[in-house]
Amino acid sequence: MTYRSPKATACLFAFTLLCVAGPAWADDETTAMQSMQDFLHNTPDCAEFTDQCSFCKLADGKAMCSTPSTACIKKDYVCTRKAAD
């Protein structure tokens, strides 16, 4: 059996706990984000929109989006062009 000092054991335990638990703010931000379906339902006159990662437009009633950019931090959807424009 390998001997570990109490400090090393405490550090290992703390590190493991942080890795498993994850940051507390991550869960709060994720639950607050609006789904694409909800966004489209709440803004029926929107023709093009973005979440700062992908750029989307409606074609035949379906959202067609670009590939998200690398290391992007997704934000709430924002309408960039109304259907009447």
C-alpha positions as CSV (number, residue, x, y, z in Angstrom):
1,M,0.0,0.0,0.0
2,T,1.3,3.5,-0.9
3,Y,1.6,6.1,1.9
4,R,0.2,9.5,1.1
5,S,0.5,12.5,3.3
6,P,-2.7,14.0,4.6
7,K,-2.1,17.2,2.6
8,A,-1.7,15.2,-0.6
9,T,-4.8,13.2,0.1
10,A,-6.8,16.4,0.9
11,C,-5.6,18.1,-2.3
12,L,-6.4,15.0,-4.4
13,F,-9.9,14.9,-2.8
14,A,-10.5,18.6,-3.5
15,F,-9.3,18.4,-7.1
16,T,-11.6,15.3,-7.7
17,L,-14.6,17.1,-6.2
18,L,-14.0,20.2,-8.4
19,C,-13.7,18.1,-11.5
20,V,-16.9,16.1,-10.8
21,A,-19.0,19.0,-9.5
22,G,-18.1,21.5,-12.2
23,P,-18.5,25.2,-11.9
24,A,-21.7,26.3,-10.2
25,W,-22.4,29.1,-12.7
26,A,-22.6,26.6,-15.7
27,D,-25.9,25.1,-14.7
28,D,-27.6,28.4,-14.1
29,E,-26.6,29.8,-17.5
30,T,-27.6,26.7,-19.4
31,T,-31.1,26.5,-17.9
32,A,-31.8,30.1,-18.7
33,M,-31.0,29.7,-22.4
34,Q,-34.0,29.7,-24.7
35,S,-34.3,26.8,-27.2
36,M,-34.4,27.5,-30.9
37,Q,-38.0,26.1,-31.1
38,D,-39.1,28.5,-28.3
39,F,-37.3,31.4,-30.0
40,L,-39.0,30.8,-33.3
41,H,-42.4,30.3,-31.6
42,N,-42.0,33.7,-29.8
43,T,-40.8,35.6,-32.8
44,P,-42.8,34.2,-35.8
45,D,-41.8,37.2,-38.1
46,C,-38.1,36.5,-37.8
47,A,-36.4,35.3,-41.0
48,E,-32.8,35.2,-39.9
49,F,-31.2,34.9,-36.5
50,T,-28.1,34.1,-34.6
51,D,-26.8,32.8,-31.3
52,Q,-23.4,34.4,-31.9
53,C,-22.1,30.9,-32.9
54,S,-24.2,29.9,-35.8
55,F,-26.1,32.1,-38.3
56,C,-29.5,30.7,-39.3
57,K,-32.3,31.5,-41.7
58,L,-35.7,30.0,-42.3
59,A,-36.2,28.1,-45.6
60,D,-39.6,26.4,-46.2
61,G,-40.4,26.7,-42.5
62,K,-37.2,25.0,-41.3
63,A,-34.1,26.6,-39.7
64,M,-30.9,26.1,-41.8
65,C,-27.8,27.1,-39.8
66,S,-24.1,27.5,-40.4
67,T,-21.6,25.3,-38.6
68,P,-20.8,26.8,-35.2
69,S,-17.4,28.5,-35.0
70,T,-14.6,26.9,-32.9
71,A,-14.6,27.6,-29.2
72,C,-17.8,29.6,-29.4
73,I,-19.8,30.7,-26.4
74,K,-23.4,30.4,-27.2
75,K,-25.7,33.3,-26.3
76,D,-29.4,33.9,-26.5
77,Y,-30.9,34.0,-30.0
78,V,-31.3,37.4,-31.6
79,C,-33.3,38.1,-34.8
80,T,-31.1,39.8,-37.4
81,R,-33.7,40.1,-40.2
82,K,-37.5,40.2,-40.1
83,A,-39.5,38.4,-42.7
84,A,-40.9,41.6,-44.1
85,D,-37.5,43.1,-44.7
